[in-house]
Amino acid sequence: MSVSFAVSVHSAGGSVDEADARRVRMARLVTAARLRYCGLDALIDDAALIVSELVTNAILHSGGTQVTFTMAVRDGVLHLAVHDEMPGGPAACAADSESERGRGLFLVDALAREHGGKWGSTDEGATIFCDLALTGASQ
C-alpha cells in the first residue's frame, strides 16, 4: 500500500502547518486501519508513532513538495517507508532536556529494536524506512 501527498515547503526550524499536520494524522489513521485489517492490532500504537515521526521529518526537513508513505507486510516483517524526493539521510541528534524537538529518530530506533527490527535510509537518504518483526505481533 502506498499513499502520496503534496506538502508545503518549510524553512529550517519551522513548524508543521495545519494542512501538513492533517497529512501526518492521515498517515497515522491509514497505518492503524491497514494494521487492523491485517489483524496486527498489537503493532498499531508503535507503528502509528513511527509513521508520524517519519512523515513529520520528511515534511520539516526535506525541502520537497511531495511525500510518499508506503507500508507492506511480507516475510514476517512490517515495512514502513517514507520517501521525500530529496537526498540526504536523517541524523539522530542529541536533544537537551529543555528542547522540544530532536527525539523522534531516537523513538523510531527504540521501537524498531523493541520489535526486533531496524531503521535506516535508502535512495541516498530520500527514503527512510523502519522494519518491525511480526513475531508475536498478532492478537
N, CA, C and O atoms as a GROMACS GRO file, in nm:
protein
  556
    1MET      N    1   0.083  -0.116   0.000
    1MET     CA    2   0.000   0.000   0.000
    1MET      C    3   0.089   0.124   0.000
    1MET      O    4   0.186   0.130   0.074
    2SER      N    5   0.055   0.221  -0.083
    2SER     CA    6   0.134   0.342  -0.095
    2SER      C    7   0.042   0.462  -0.110
    2SER      O    8  -0.058   0.456  -0.182
    3VAL      N    9   0.076   0.572  -0.041
    3VAL     CA   10  -0.002   0.695  -0.047
    3VAL      C   11   0.095   0.811  -0.069
    3VAL      O   12   0.192   0.827   0.005
    4SER      N   13   0.068   0.893  -0.172
    4SER     CA   14   0.150   1.013  -0.196
    4SER      C   15   0.064   1.136  -0.171
    4SER      O   16  -0.056   1.137  -0.199
    5PHE      N   17   0.129   1.240  -0.118
    5PHE     CA   18   0.056   1.364  -0.093
    5PHE      C   19   0.149   1.483  -0.102
    5PHE      O   20   0.269   1.474  -0.074
    6ALA      N   21   0.092   1.596  -0.142
    6ALA     CA   22   0.168   1.720  -0.152
    6ALA      C   23   0.186   1.779  -0.013
    6ALA      O   24   0.099   1.766   0.073
    7VAL      N   25   0.300   1.845   0.008
    7VAL     CA   26   0.328   1.912   0.134
    7VAL      C   27   0.385   2.050   0.105
    7VAL      O   28   0.433   2.078  -0.005
    8SER      N   29   0.379   2.135   0.204
    8SER     CA   30   0.435   2.270   0.192
    8SER      C   31   0.586   2.265   0.211
    8SER      O   32   0.637   2.178   0.280
    9VAL      N   33   0.655   2.358   0.150
    9VAL     CA   34   0.799   2.371   0.173
    9VAL      C   35   0.817   2.446   0.304
    9VAL      O   36   0.758   2.552   0.325
   10HIS      N   37   0.898   2.391   0.392
   10HIS     CA   38   0.919   2.450   0.524
   10HIS      C   39   1.061   2.501   0.538
   10HIS      O   40   1.155   2.441   0.484
   11SER      N   41   1.077   2.610   0.610
   11SER     CA   42   1.211   2.662   0.638
   11SER      C   43   1.269   2.585   0.756
   11SER      O   44   1.195   2.529   0.838
   12ALA      N   45   1.399   2.583   0.764
   12ALA     CA   46   1.467   2.514   0.874
   12ALA      C   47   1.418   2.568   1.008
   12ALA      O   48   1.410   2.689   1.028
   13GLY      N   49   1.385   2.477   1.098
   13GLY     CA   50   1.339   2.518   1.230
   13GLY      C   51   1.194   2.558   1.234
   13GLY      O   52   1.142   2.593   1.340
   14GLY      N   53   1.125   2.554   1.120
   14GLY     CA   54   0.984   2.590   1.116
   14GLY      C   55   0.898   2.483   1.178
   14GLY      O   56   0.947   2.378   1.220
   15SER      N   57   0.770   2.509   1.183
   15SER     CA   58   0.677   2.410   1.238
   15SER      C   59   0.585   2.361   1.128
   15SER      O   60   0.575   2.422   1.021
   16VAL      N   61   0.518   2.251   1.154
   16VAL     CA   62   0.425   2.193   1.058
   16VAL      C   63   0.298   2.276   1.056
   16VAL      O   64   0.238   2.300   1.161
   17ASP      N   65   0.256   2.321   0.936
   17ASP     CA   66   0.133   2.400   0.928
   17ASP      C   67   0.012   2.307   0.939
   17ASP      O   68   0.026   2.185   0.940
   18GLU      N   69  -0.106   2.366   0.947
   18GLU     CA   70  -0.228   2.289   0.971
   18GLU      C   71  -0.255   2.186   0.862
   18GLU      O   72  -0.292   2.072   0.893
   19ALA      N   73  -0.238   2.223   0.737
   19ALA     CA   74  -0.264   2.129   0.627
   19ALA      C   75  -0.170   2.009   0.634
   19ALA      O   76  -0.212   1.896   0.613
   20ASP      N   77  -0.043   2.034   0.662
   20ASP     CA   78   0.053   1.924   0.671
   20ASP      C   79   0.030   1.840   0.797
   20ASP      O   80   0.051   1.719   0.795
   21ALA      N   81  -0.014   1.903   0.905
   21ALA     CA   82  -0.048   1.828   1.026
   21ALA      C   83  -0.162   1.731   0.997
   21ALA      O   84  -0.163   1.619   1.050
   22ARG      N   85  -0.256   1.772   0.914
   22ARG     CA   86  -0.365   1.681   0.876
   22ARG      C   87  -0.311   1.563   0.795
   22ARG      O   88  -0.362   1.452   0.806
   23ARG      N   89  -0.209   1.587   0.716
   23ARG     CA   90  -0.149   1.478   0.638
   23ARG      C   91  -0.076   1.378   0.730
   23ARG      O   92  -0.079   1.257   0.706
   24VAL      N   93  -0.012   1.429   0.832
   24VAL     CA   94   0.052   1.340   0.930
   24VAL      C   95  -0.055   1.256   0.999
   24VAL      O   96  -0.039   1.135   1.015
   25ARG      N   97  -0.164   1.320   1.039
   25ARG     CA   98  -0.274   1.248   1.102
   25ARG      C   99  -0.332   1.143   1.008
   25ARG      O  100  -0.360   1.031   1.050
   26MET      N  101  -0.348   1.178   0.881
   26MET     CA  102  -0.399   1.083   0.781
   26MET      C  103  -0.307   0.961   0.771
   26MET      O  104  -0.356   0.848   0.764
   27ALA      N  105  -0.177   0.983   0.771
   27ALA     CA  106  -0.082   0.871   0.762
   27ALA      C  107  -0.096   0.780   0.884
   27ALA      O  108  -0.090   0.657   0.870
   28ARG      N  109  -0.115   0.837   1.002
   28ARG     CA  110  -0.136   0.755   1.123
   28ARG      C  111  -0.265   0.674   1.112
   28ARG      O  112  -0.268   0.556   1.145
   29LEU      N  113  -0.372   0.738   1.065
   29LEU     CA  114  -0.502   0.670   1.054
   29LEU      C  115  -0.496   0.558   0.950
   29LEU      O  116  -0.551   0.450   0.973
   30VAL      N  117  -0.430   0.582   0.838
   30VAL     CA  118  -0.416   0.479   0.735
   30VAL      C  119  -0.336   0.362   0.791
   30VAL      O  120  -0.369   0.246   0.766
   31THR      N  121  -0.231   0.392   0.865
   31THR     CA  122  -0.149   0.287   0.927
   31THR      C  123  -0.235   0.202   1.020
   31THR      O  124  -0.233   0.079   1.012
   32ALA      N  125  -0.310   0.266   1.108
   32ALA     CA  126  -0.393   0.193   1.204
   32ALA      C  127  -0.498   0.109   1.132
   32ALA      O  128  -0.519  -0.007   1.167
   33ALA      N  129  -0.564   0.166   1.032
   33ALA     CA  130  -0.668   0.093   0.960
   33ALA      C  131  -0.611  -0.029   0.888
   33ALA      O  132  -0.670  -0.137   0.892
   34ARG      N  133  -0.496  -0.012   0.824
   34ARG     CA  134  -0.435  -0.122   0.749
   34ARG      C  135  -0.389  -0.233   0.843
   34ARG      O  136  -0.407  -0.351   0.814
   35LEU      N  137  -0.330  -0.196   0.956
   35LEU     CA  138  -0.285  -0.298   1.051
   35LEU      C  139  -0.404  -0.371   1.113
   35LEU      O  140  -0.398  -0.492   1.134
   36ARG      N  141  -0.511  -0.298   1.142
   36ARG     CA  142  -0.632  -0.360   1.193
   36ARG      C  143  -0.685  -0.460   1.090
   36ARG      O  144  -0.723  -0.572   1.126
   37TYR      N  145  -0.688  -0.421   0.965
   37TYR     CA  146  -0.734  -0.508   0.856
   37TYR      C  147  -0.649  -0.635   0.847
   37TYR      O  148  -0.701  -0.743   0.819
   38CYS      N  149  -0.519  -0.621   0.871
   38CYS     CA  150  -0.427  -0.736   0.863
   38CYS      C  151  -0.424  -0.818   0.991
   38CYS      O  152  -0.353  -0.918   0.999
   39GLY      N  153  -0.501  -0.777   1.092
   39GLY     CA  154  -0.502  -0.849   1.219
   39GLY      C  155  -0.379  -0.824   1.303
   39GLY      O  156  -0.343  -0.906   1.388
   40LEU      N  157  -0.313  -0.711   1.281
   40LEU     CA  158  -0.190  -0.677   1.354
   40LEU      C  159  -0.215  -0.564   1.454
   40LEU      O  160  -0.138  -0.469   1.463
   41ASP      N  161  -0.323  -0.575   1.528
   41ASP     CA  162  -0.363  -0.472   1.622
   41ASP      C  163  -0.255  -0.439   1.725
   41ASP      O  164  -0.244  -0.324   1.769
   42ALA      N  165  -0.176  -0.537   1.764
   42ALA     CA  166  -0.072  -0.517   1.865
   42ALA      C  167   0.036  -0.418   1.820
   42ALA      O  168   0.107  -0.362   1.904
   43LEU      N  169   0.048  -0.395   1.690
   43LEU     CA  170   0.150  -0.303   1.638
   43LEU      C  171   0.098  -0.163   1.611
   43LEU      O  172   0.176  -0.073   1.580
   44ILE      N  173  -0.032  -0.142   1.623
   44ILE     CA  174  -0.092  -0.015   1.581
   44ILE      C  175  -0.028   0.105   1.649
   44ILE      O  176   0.015   0.198   1.580
   45ASP      N  177  -0.019   0.107   1.780
   45ASP     CA  178   0.032   0.226   1.851
   45ASP      C  179   0.176   0.256   1.812
   45ASP      O  180   0.209   0.370   1.780
   46ASP      N  181   0.262   0.155   1.815
   46ASP     CA  182   0.404   0.178   1.783
   46ASP      C  183   0.424   0.215   1.637
   46ASP      O  184   0.501   0.306   1.606
   47ALA      N  185   0.355   0.146   1.546
   47ALA     CA  186   0.370   0.176   1.404
   47ALA      C  187   0.316   0.316   1.372
   47ALA      O  188   0.376   0.388   1.292
   48ALA      N  189   0.205   0.354   1.432
   48ALA     CA  190   0.149   0.488   1.408
   48ALA      C  191   0.245   0.596   1.458
   48ALA      O  192   0.260   0.699   1.393
   49LEU      N  193   0.310   0.573   1.571
   49LEU     CA  194   0.409   0.670   1.622
   49LEU      C  195   0.528   0.679   1.526
   49LEU      O  196   0.575   0.788   1.497
   50ILE      N  197   0.576   0.566   1.480
   50ILE     CA  198   0.689   0.565   1.385
   50ILE      C  199   0.653   0.641   1.258
   50ILE      O  200   0.729   0.726   1.212
   51VAL      N  201   0.537   0.612   1.201
   51VAL     CA  202   0.492   0.679   1.079
   51VAL      C  203   0.479   0.829   1.103
   51VAL      O  204   0.520   0.909   1.019
   52SER      N  205   0.424   0.867   1.216
   52SER     CA  206   0.410   1.009   1.248
   52SER      C  207   0.545   1.078   1.251
   52SER      O  208   0.559   1.188   1.197
   53GLU      N  209   0.644   1.016   1.312
   53GLU     CA  210   0.778   1.074   1.320
   53GLU      C  211   0.843   1.083   1.182
   53GLU      O  212   0.902   1.186   1.148
   54LEU      N  213   0.833   0.976   1.104
   54LEU     CA  214   0.898   0.975   0.973
   54LEU      C  215   0.833   1.074   0.876
   54LEU      O  216   0.903   1.144   0.802
   55VAL      N  217   0.701   1.081   0.876
   55VAL     CA  218   0.631   1.176   0.788
   55VAL      C  219   0.659   1.319   0.832
   55VAL      O  220   0.684   1.406   0.748
   56THR      N  221   0.656   1.345   0.961
   56THR     CA  222   0.685   1.480   1.011
   56THR      C  223   0.826   1.522   0.973
   56THR      O  224   0.848   1.635   0.930
   57ASN      N  225   0.923   1.432   0.989
   57ASN     CA  226   1.061   1.464   0.950
   57ASN      C  227   1.070   1.495   0.801
   57ASN      O  228   1.140   1.589   0.762
   58ALA      N  229   1.001   1.418   0.719
   58ALA     CA  230   1.003   1.443   0.574
   58ALA      C  231   0.945   1.580   0.543
   58ALA      O  232   0.999   1.653   0.459
   59ILE      N  233   0.838   1.615   0.609
   59ILE     CA  234   0.775   1.746   0.586
   59ILE      C  235   0.867   1.859   0.630
   59ILE      O  236   0.884   1.957   0.557
   60LEU      N  237   0.925   1.846   0.747
   60LEU     CA  238   1.004   1.956   0.804
   60LEU      C  239   1.144   1.970   0.746
   60LEU      O  240   1.195   2.081   0.736
   61HIS      N  241   1.205   1.860   0.708
   61HIS     CA  242   1.347   1.865   0.677
   61HIS      C  243   1.386   1.838   0.532
   61HIS      O  244   1.502   1.858   0.495
   62SER      N  245   1.293   1.792   0.450
   62SER     CA  246   1.333   1.755   0.314
   62SER      C  247   1.342   1.874   0.221
   62SER      O  248   1.426   1.875   0.131
   63GLY      N  249   1.259   1.974   0.239
   63GLY     CA  250   1.254   2.085   0.146
   63GLY      C  251   1.177   2.051   0.019
   63GLY      O  252   1.169   2.132  -0.073
   64GLY      N  253   1.119   1.932   0.015
   64GLY     CA  254   1.043   1.888  -0.101
   64GLY      C  255   0.896   1.926  -0.093
   64GLY      O  256   0.852   1.985   0.006
   65THR      N  257   0.823   1.892  -0.196
   65THR     CA  258   0.681   1.926  -0.202
   65THR      C  259   0.592   1.803  -0.211
   65THR      O  260   0.470   1.816  -0.224
   66GLN      N  261   0.651   1.684  -0.205
   66GLN     CA  262   0.570   1.562  -0.209
   66GLN      C  263   0.634   1.457  -0.118
   66GLN      O  264   0.756   1.443  -0.112
   67VAL      N  265   0.547   1.384  -0.049
   67VAL     CA  266   0.589   1.275   0.039
   67VAL      C  267   0.509   1.152   0.000
   67VAL      O  268   0.389   1.161  -0.027
   68THR      N  269   0.575   1.037  -0.003
   68THR     CA  270   0.509   0.911  -0.030
   68THR      C  271   0.532   0.819   0.088
   68THR      O  272   0.645   0.794   0.129
   69PHE      N  273   0.423   0.769   0.143
   69PHE     CA  274   0.427   0.676   0.255
   69PHE      C  275   0.390   0.538   0.203
   69PHE      O  276   0.288   0.522   0.135
   70THR      N  277   0.472   0.438   0.235
   70THR     CA  278   0.448   0.301   0.190
   70THR      C  279   0.450   0.208   0.311
   70THR      O  280   0.531   0.223   0.402
   71MET      N  281   0.358   0.113   0.309
   71MET     CA  282   0.352   0.012   0.414
   71MET      C  283   0.328  -0.123   0.349
   71MET      O  284   0.242  -0.137   0.262
   72ALA      N  285   0.405  -0.223   0.391
   72ALA     CA  286   0.389  -0.358   0.337
   72ALA      C  287   0.418  -0.460   0.447
   72ALA      O  288   0.501  -0.437   0.535
   73VAL      N  289   0.348  -0.571   0.440
   73VAL     CA  290   0.374  -0.683   0.529
   73VAL      C  291   0.421  -0.798   0.441
   73VAL      O  292   0.347  -0.845   0.354
   74ARG      N  293   0.545  -0.843   0.463
   74ARG     CA  294   0.597  -0.955   0.386
   74ARG      C  295   0.711  -1.022   0.462
   74ARG      O  296   0.790  -0.958   0.532
   75ASP      N  297   0.717  -1.152   0.446
   75ASP     CA  298   0.825  -1.232   0.505
   75ASP      C  299   0.840  -1.207   0.656
   75ASP      O  300   0.952  -1.201   0.706
   76GLY      N  301   0.729  -1.193   0.727
   76GLY     CA  302   0.734  -1.176   0.872
   76GLY      C  303   0.778  -1.040   0.919
   76GLY      O  304   0.819  -1.024   1.034
   77VAL      N  305   0.770  -0.939   0.830
   77VAL     CA  306   0.816  -0.804   0.865
   77VAL      C  307   0.712  -0.701   0.821
   77VAL      O  308   0.657  -0.709   0.711
   78LEU      N  309   0.686  -0.604   0.907
   78LEU     CA  310   0.609  -0.486   0.870
   78LEU      C  311   0.710  -0.382   0.824
   78LEU      O  312   0.795  -0.337   0.902
   79HIS      N  313   0.700  -0.344   0.697
   79HIS     CA  314   0.793  -0.247   0.638
   79HIS      C  315   0.720  -0.114   0.622
   79HIS      O  316   0.620  -0.106   0.551
   80LEU      N  317   0.771  -0.010   0.689
   80LEU     CA  318   0.718   0.126   0.680
   80LEU      C  319   0.824   0.211   0.613
   80LEU      O  320   0.941   0.205   0.651
   81ALA      N  321   0.786   0.292   0.515
   81ALA     CA  322   0.884   0.376   0.447
   81ALA      C  323   0.821   0.509   0.410
   81ALA      O  324   0.703   0.517   0.376
   82VAL      N  325   0.902   0.613   0.416
   82VAL     CA  326   0.861   0.748   0.376
   82VAL      C  327   0.966   0.801   0.278
   82VAL      O  328   1.085   0.808   0.310
   83HIS      N  329   0.920   0.837   0.160
   83HIS     CA  330   1.007   0.889   0.054
   83HIS      C  331   0.974   1.036   0.034
   83HIS      O  332   0.858   1.073   0.016
   84ASP      N  333   1.079   1.122   0.039
   84ASP     CA  334   1.053   1.266   0.028
   84ASP      C  335   1.117   1.332  -0.093
   84ASP      O  336   1.114   1.455  -0.105
   85GLU      N  337   1.174   1.254  -0.183
   85GLU     CA  338   1.231   1.302  -0.309
   85GLU      C  339   1.357   1.387  -0.296
   85GLU      O  340   1.408   1.435  -0.397
   86MET      N  341   1.407   1.406  -0.176
   86MET     CA  342   1.525   1.490  -0.157
   86MET      C  343   1.634   1.407  -0.089
   86MET      O  344   1.616   1.364   0.025
   87PRO      N  345   1.746   1.384  -0.157
   87PRO     CA  346   1.855   1.307  -0.096
   87PRO      C  347   1.908   1.376   0.030
   87PRO      O  348   1.897   1.497   0.046
   88GLY      N  349   1.964   1.298   0.115
   88GLY     CA  350   2.021   1.348   0.239
   88GLY      C  351   1.960   1.275   0.356
   88GLY      O  352   1.846   1.303   0.395
   89GLY      N  353   2.032   1.182   0.412
   89GLY     CA  354   1.979   1.097   0.516
   89GLY      C  355   1.956   1.167   0.648
   89GLY      O  356   2.010   1.274   0.673
   90PRO      N  357   1.874   1.106   0.731
   90PRO     CA  358   1.843   1.163   0.862
   90PRO      C  359   1.958   1.139   0.959
   90PRO      O  360   2.039   1.048   0.940
   91ALA      N  361   1.963   1.220   1.058
   91ALA     CA  362   2.062   1.201   1.165
   91ALA      C  363   1.992   1.220   1.298
   91ALA      O  364   1.928   1.323   1.322
   92ALA      N  365   2.006   1.123   1.384
   92ALA     CA  366   1.952   1.138   1.519
   92ALA      C  367   2.040   1.238   1.593
   92ALA      O  368   2.162   1.223   1.596
   93CYS      N  369   1.978   1.337   1.651
   93CYS     CA  370   2.050   1.442   1.722
   93CYS      C  371   2.034   1.423   1.872
   93CYS      O  372   1.934   1.365   1.918
   94ALA      N  373   2.128   1.469   1.947
   94ALA     CA  374   2.116   1.466   2.092
   94ALA      C  375   2.042   1.592   2.135
   94ALA      O  376   2.093   1.703   2.122
   95ALA      N  377   1.921   1.573   2.186
   95ALA     CA  378   1.841   1.687   2.232
   95ALA      C  379   1.866   1.707   2.381
   95ALA      O  380   1.870   1.611   2.458
   96ASP      N  381   1.883   1.832   2.421
   96ASP     CA  382   1.900   1.857   2.564
   96ASP      C  383   1.764   1.847   2.634
   96ASP      O  384   1.661   1.838   2.568
   97SER      N  385   1.765   1.848   2.765
   97SER     CA  386   1.643   1.825   2.842
   97SER      C  387   1.539   1.935   2.824
   97SER      O  388   1.422   1.914   2.852
   98GLU      N  389   1.580   2.051   2.777
   98GLU     CA  390   1.488   2.162   2.757
   98GLU      C  391   1.430   2.168   2.616
   98GLU      O  392   1.332   2.238   2.592
   99SER      N  393   1.488   2.096   2.524
   99SER     CA  394   1.448   2.101   2.383
   99SER      C  395   1.312   2.035   2.361
   99SER      O  396   1.281   1.932   2.420
  100GLU      N  397   1.231   2.097   2.276
  100GLU     CA  398   1.100   2.042   2.241
  100GLU      C  399   1.108   1.952   2.119
  100GLU      O  400   1.008   1.891   2.082
  101ARG      N  401   1.222   1.943   2.055
  101ARG     CA  402   1.241   1.864   1.934
  101ARG      C  403   1.368   1.781   1.944
  101ARG      O  404   1.449   1.797   2.036
  102GLY      N  405   1.382   1.691   1.846
  102GLY     CA  406   1.508   1.620   1.835
  102GLY      C  407   1.510   1.480   1.892
  102GLY      O  408   1.617   1.420   1.901
  103ARG      N  409   1.395   1.426   1.930
  103ARG     CA  410   1.392   1.292   1.988
  103ARG      C  411   1.323   1.189   1.898
  103ARG      O  412   1.322   1.071   1.931
  104GLY      N  413   1.267   1.232   1.787
  104GLY     CA  414   1.187   1.145   1.702
  104GLY      C  415   1.260   1.022   1.652
  104GLY      O  416   1.207   0.911   1.660
  105LEU      N  417   1.381   1.040   1.600
  105LEU     CA  418   1.454   0.926   1.547
  105LEU      C  419   1.504   0.833   1.658
  105LEU      O  420   1.524   0.714   1.635
  106PHE      N  421   1.524   0.887   1.778
  106PHE     CA  422   1.558   0.801   1.891
  106PHE      C  423   1.438   0.712   1.925
  106PHE      O  424   1.455   0.595   1.958
  107LEU      N  425   1.317   0.769   1.917
  107LEU     CA  426   1.196   0.690   1.939
  107LEU      C  427   1.182   0.581   1.832
  107LEU      O  428   1.153   0.466   1.864
  108VAL      N  429   1.204   0.618   1.707
  108VAL     CA  430   1.196   0.521   1.597
  108VAL      C  431   1.296   0.408   1.621
  108VAL      O  432   1.261   0.291   1.606
  109ASP      N  433   1.418   0.443   1.657
  109ASP     CA  434   1.520   0.342   1.682
  109ASP      C  435   1.480   0.250   1.797
  109ASP      O  436   1.491   0.128   1.787
  110ALA      N  437   1.433   0.309   1.907
  110ALA     CA  438   1.394   0.228   2.023
  110ALA      C  439   1.278   0.134   1.991
  110ALA      O  440   1.279   0.018   2.031
  111LEU      N  441   1.179   0.183   1.918
  111LEU     CA  442   1.064   0.099   1.883
  111LEU      C  443   1.105  -0.010   1.785
  111LEU      O  444   1.058  -0.124   1.796
  112ALA      N  445   1.191   0.022   1.690
  112ALA     CA  446   1.238  -0.079   1.596
  112ALA      C  447   1.311  -0.190   1.670
  112ALA      O  448   1.286  -0.308   1.646
  113ARG      N  449   1.400  -0.153   1.760
  113ARG     CA  450   1.475  -0.253   1.837
  113ARG      C  451   1.382  -0.337   1.924
  113ARG      O  452   1.399  -0.458   1.936
  114GLU      N  453   1.284  -0.271   1.985
  114GLU     CA  454   1.188  -0.342   2.071
  114GLU      C  455   1.114  -0.451   1.993
  114GLU      O  456   1.078  -0.555   2.048
  115HIS      N  457   1.091  -0.425   1.866
  115HIS     CA  458   1.018  -0.519   1.781
  115HIS      C  459   1.112  -0.603   1.694
  115HIS      O  460   1.070  -0.660   1.594
  116GLY      N  461   1.238  -0.612   1.732
  116GLY     CA  462   1.334  -0.695   1.660
  116GLY      C  463   1.360  -0.647   1.518
  116GLY      O  464   1.388  -0.727   1.429
  117GLY      N  465   1.351  -0.516   1.498
  117GLY     CA  466   1.368  -0.460   1.364
  117GLY      C  467   1.482  -0.361   1.356
  117GLY      O  468   1.574  -0.361   1.437
  118LYS      N  469   1.473  -0.277   1.255
  118LYS     CA  470   1.577  -0.178   1.230
  118LYS      C  471   1.517  -0.062   1.152
  118LYS      O  472   1.406  -0.071   1.100
  119TRP      N  473   1.591   0.048   1.145
  119TRP     CA  474   1.552   0.161   1.062
  119TRP      C  475   1.676   0.210   0.989
  119TRP      O  476   1.789   0.180   1.029
  120GLY      N  477   1.654   0.285   0.884
  120GLY     CA  478   1.766   0.338   0.807
  120GLY      C  479   1.716   0.416   0.688
  120GLY      O  480   1.600   0.458   0.683
  121SER      N  481   1.805   0.435   0.592
  121SER     CA  482   1.766   0.511   0.473
  121SER      C  483   1.821   0.444   0.347
  121SER      O  484   1.919   0.370   0.351
  122THR      N  485   1.755   0.472   0.237
  122THR     CA  486   1.796   0.424   0.106
  122THR      C  487   1.784   0.540   0.008
  122THR      O  488   1.747   0.650   0.048
  123ASP      N  489   1.813   0.517  -0.116
  123ASP     CA  490   1.800   0.620  -0.220
  123ASP      C  491   1.875   0.748  -0.182
  123ASP      O  492   1.822   0.858  -0.196
  124GLU      N  493   1.998   0.731  -0.133
  124GLU     CA  494   2.081   0.844  -0.089
  124GLU      C  495   2.011   0.927   0.018
  124GLU      O  496   2.032   1.048   0.028
  125GLY      N  497   1.928   0.862   0.099
  125GLY     CA  498   1.862   0.931   0.208
  125GLY      C  499   1.723   0.981   0.178
  125GLY      O  500   1.656   1.032   0.267
  126ALA      N  501   1.678   0.968   0.055
  126ALA     CA  502   1.546   1.018   0.019
  126ALA      C  503   1.434   0.929   0.073
  126ALA      O  504   1.321   0.975   0.087
  127THR      N  505   1.465   0.804   0.104
  127THR     CA  506   1.366   0.713   0.162
  127THR      C  507   1.415   0.668   0.299
  127THR      O  508   1.526   0.615   0.313
  128ILE      N  509   1.332   0.690   0.399
  128ILE     CA  510   1.361   0.646   0.535
  128ILE      C  511   1.266   0.530   0.563
  128ILE      O  512   1.147   0.539   0.536
  129PHE      N  513   1.319   0.421   0.618
  129PHE     CA  514   1.235   0.305   0.643
  129PHE      C  515   1.250   0.257   0.786
  129PHE      O  516   1.347   0.289   0.855
  130CYS      N  517   1.152   0.179   0.828
  130CYS     CA  518   1.158   0.112   0.957
  130CYS      C  519   1.092  -0.024   0.938
  130CYS      O  520   0.979  -0.033   0.890
  131ASP      N  521   1.163  -0.129   0.976
  131ASP     CA  522   1.112  -0.265   0.968
  131ASP      C  523   1.088  -0.318   1.108
  131ASP      O  524   1.174  -0.307   1.195
  132LEU      N  525   0.970  -0.375   1.128
  132LEU     CA  526   0.933  -0.434   1.257
  132LEU      C  527   0.904  -0.582   1.235
  132LEU      O  528   0.826  -0.617   1.147
  133ALA      N  529   0.966  -0.668   1.314
  133ALA     CA  530   0.941  -0.812   1.304
  133ALA      C  531   0.800  -0.840   1.356
  133ALA      O  532   0.757  -0.781   1.455
  134LEU      N  533   0.730  -0.930   1.290
  134LEU     CA  534   0.593  -0.961   1.327
  134LEU      C  535   0.583  -1.070   1.432
  134LEU      O  536   0.473  -1.102   1.475
  135THR      N  537   0.693  -1.127   1.472
  135THR     CA  538   0.693  -1.233   1.572
  135THR      C  539   0.618  -1.188   1.696
  135THR      O  540   0.656  -1.091   1.761
  136GLY      N  541   0.510  -1.260   1.729
  136GLY     CA  542   0.432  -1.227   1.848
  136GLY      C  543   0.346  -1.104   1.834
  136GLY      O  544   0.288  -1.060   1.933
  137ALA      N  545   0.335  -1.045   1.715
  137ALA     CA  546   0.259  -0.921   1.698
  137ALA      C  547   0.111  -0.944   1.677
  137ALA      O  548   0.032  -0.851   1.695
  138SER      N  549   0.069  -1.065   1.640
  138SER     CA  550  -0.073  -1.087   1.616
  138SER      C  551  -0.149  -1.092   1.748
  138SER      O  552  -0.090  -1.110   1.855
  139GLN      N  553  -0.280  -1.077   1.739
  139GLN     CA  554  -0.365  -1.069   1.859
  139GLN      C  555  -0.355  -1.192   1.944
  139GLN      O  556  -0.420  -1.201   2.048
   0.00000   0.00000   0.00000
